[in-house]
Amino acid sequence: MQPSLFISHGSPMLALTPGPAHDFLREFGQSLRPQAVVVVSAHWESDRLLVSTSAHPETIHDFGGFPRELYECQYPAPGEPELARRLARELNAVPVERGLDHGAWVPLSLMFPEANIPVVSLSLPTTWSNAELVELGEKLAALREENVLVIGSGSLTHNLSEMQVQGTPMPPWVGEFIDWVHEKLTTADRNALLAWEQAPHARENHPTPEHFQPLLVALGAGGPAQRLQHSVEHGVLAMDVYAFA
């Protein structure tokens, strides 16, 4: 059975820049052999749930101001239209044609660089309640028994206005939020996580909620939480990865 994962995808430069998170994803992907991947990314926001039925999803470069090499990156993983149409029926999702945004293709390009594992993207319905997002994950949980890897791709902390030069020490308001999330995940305190906005420094770490919300989907899709990777980039971007077995 595959786990569900929450992956902090950080800057798009994660695709090209060696470091703790980059190196972890490259190594970790070698231990996984899923038949397909279903990914919910913070960079596909919607009002209602959408699912991409694209057979050949394009690589979306949904960012600006980065080196030319990043825009030349392509991740030509196939889609899985049959699985996507099934999810549309089971989840009452709207089928659409869409490529892979960087919240999806950047971590997948490190984990599965051969791009030979089919990927289905689900949108992130940002207007849904925390409980509804967990429930979405619960509806995806059965896929794990079919050797499908469920991924929520966001960022454990995501205040881009506070980013510092690489190597800047992490300020206390970041560390206290990271520690709170870790404690609540590893003690399975779901009630606290459903009210994560009340966590210490939640608003400072997430001025908007879309990069935390994929964690709730991954939480719902899996079991006990285990932190697989912890590092911080630019002083304030926590790159934690959690598995829910």
N, C-alpha and C positions, 0 to 999 in steps of 0.2 A: 504494500500500500504506500502511495506517495504521501508525504506530509503536505500541509498547506504552509505557505511562507509569507512573511512580511519582509520586504526588501526595501531598505532605504537607498534610493537611486542617486541622491545627491546631484551634483552638477553633471551636465552632459559630458564633461571632460573625463568623467569616470571611465568612459569607454577607452580612452587613450592613455590615461595617466596611472602608472603603477603606484600602489599605496596599499594600506591594510585592507580596505574594502574591495578594491580592484583585484588584489591578489587572492583574497578569500573567495570571491565569486568564481574566479577562474579555477581554483582548486576544488571548490565545493561542487561545481557542476559536473565534475568527472565522476562523482559518486551517485548521480541521479540518472536514471534511464526511463523517463516518462514516455508514454505513447503520444501524449499531447500536453499542451499547456493552455490553461485558461487564466488570463491576466486581467486584473482590474487596476488601472493606472490613474493616478491623481491628475494626469494631463488629458483625460477624456471626461470632462464634466458634462452632465446633462440633467434635465429635470426628471425625465423618466428613464427607465432602464433600456439601453440599446445594446445590440450584439452585432459584431461584424461578421458577415458571411463571406467575406472576400476569400477567394481561393488563392490569390497571390497578393497579400497585403504589401503595399509600398512602405518604404522606410520614410517616415515623416521627420523632417528636421525642423521641429517646432521650437526654435530658439534663435537668438541673434547675438552677434558680437563675438563669435568664437573663431578659432583658427580654421583655415580652409580645409585642413585634413579631416576635421570633424564632419563637415558637410559632404565630404566624399565617402564617408562610411555608409555602407549598405548592409542590410540584414535581410537576405531574401528567403526567410523561412516561409514555408507554405502555410496557408490557412487550412481550416478543417470545416468546410461548409456544412457537412452533414451534422456534425456536433453542434455547430452554431445554430442551425435550424431547430435542432432538438432543444437547445437551451431557450431559444425564442419561444417555443411552445410551453416548456415546463415553467419558465420564469415570467411568462407574459411580457417578454421583451420585444422591442421593435427591431427587426432585422434591417441592417444597413450595410453599405460597402464602405469600409474604412481601413486605412493602413495602421502601422504600428508607430505610436508616438514614442518619444525618447524615454518615457517612464517604463515602456515595455522593451524596446529593442536594445537599449544600452545595457541593462543587466543581463538580458538573454544573450547578447553577443559575447559576453564574458563567460557565461555558464555553458552555453551550447554554441561554440564558435562555428561549427560546421553548418549551422542553420538548417538542420535536417529534421527538426521536431516541429510538427504543426502547432500553430498558435492561434487561439481564438481570443479576441479582445471583448471584454464587457465594459460598458461605460460606468462611470461613478455617478450615481444619482445624488448629487450633493444636497438636494432638498430633503432627502429622506432623513428620518430620525436615526440616532445611533442604534436603537433597537432594531430598526428595519434593516440597517446595514449588516448587523450581526445575523439577522434572520436570512438575508441573502446568502451569507456564507454558509449557514446551516443547510440551505437548499443545494449548495454546491458540494457539500461534504461527500455525498455518495460517489462523486466522480473519482475521488481518491482511490476507491476500491477498483476502479477501472483503469488504474495506472495513469490517471490524469493529474498533473501537478497544478494546484491552484495557487496563484500568486497575487498578493496585494502589493502594489508598488507605490511607495510614497516616500516619506521621510520622517524619522522619529522626531526631529525638530526641523523647523523650516521658516526661519526669519531671515530672509535674504537681505533686508536692509541693515542687518547687524553683522554681515559677513566681514571678516578680517583677513589679513594676509595669512597664508598657510603657515602653521606653526604657532599662531597666537594661542595663549592658554585659554582654556574653556572657562567662561565666567560662571559664578555660582548658580545663576538663574537657569542656566542650561543643565548643569549637572543635577540640580534638585529635581527637575522635571524628568530627566532620564531615569534617575533612581526611583522616582514614584511609579513610572510606567513599568519598570522592571519588577518592582515589588508586586504590583497589582497583577501583572501577567503571570508571574511565577507562583503566586498564591491563589491564582484562579479567582480573583475578586472581580467578577464580572459586573456587579452592581457599580463598583467604583469606576470601572472602565466605561460603562454606559453614561457616566457623568464626568468624563475625562476633562471637560471644560472647567471643572472645579479644582483640578489638580494645581499644585504650586506652579506659578508662572506659566500656566497653559497659554494665556493670551500672548505673552511675550514670545513664546516658542512657536506658536501657530496663530499669527494675526488673522489667517483664514484657515478653515478646517480641512481643506481637500487633501493635504498631504498626510494627515493623521487617519482620515476615514478608511483608507484601504486596509489599515491594521485591523479594523473592526470586522471587515469581511473575512480576512485570514483567520481571525480569532474564531468566528462562527464556523468556519469550514473545518477546523481541526480540534485537537484535544489539548493536553498539557503543553504549556509553552516552554521553550528552551531558547536562550539567547546563544546564537552561534557566532556572532561577530559584534564587536563594539569598538568603534573609533569615532573621532570627531575631526571634521575638516573645517578649515577657515574659522576656527574658534567656536562656531555655533551650529554647524550642521552635523547632527549625530547620524552615523552611518550604520546603525544597528540592524542586524538581521535576526529574525525570530522564526523558529520552526514550531509548528503546532502538529504534534504527532498523533 
